[in-house]
C-alpha cells in the first residue's frame, strides 16, 4: 500500500519537473535566437560599406552627404544612414 502511495505522489512530481525542463529549454532557445538577432543587428549597424569619406581631403565647396544624427557617417553619394536609416543630408565643405 505504501508503494502505491509513493508512486501516486512520484508520478505527478516527475511529470511537472519534465514539463519545467521542456519550457526552460524552449526559453533558452528563444534567448539564443534573440541574441543572434541582436548580433545581426549590430553587424548591420556597424557596417561601413556606405562609401565612407575623409572630409579633410575634400576641396573647399566640395559636396558630401552626412547623417543628421550620426555625424561620423559621411558619404560621397546620397543614401541612407546604415545606423538609423535616415536620409543623408547634402553638405558642402566650408574650408
Buried (B, 14 or more C-beta within 10 A) or exposed (E): EEEEEEEEEEEEEEEEEEEEEEEEEEEEEEEEEEEEEEEEEEEEEEEEEBEEBEEEEBEEEEEBBBBEEBEEBBBBEEBBBBBEEEEBEEBEBEE
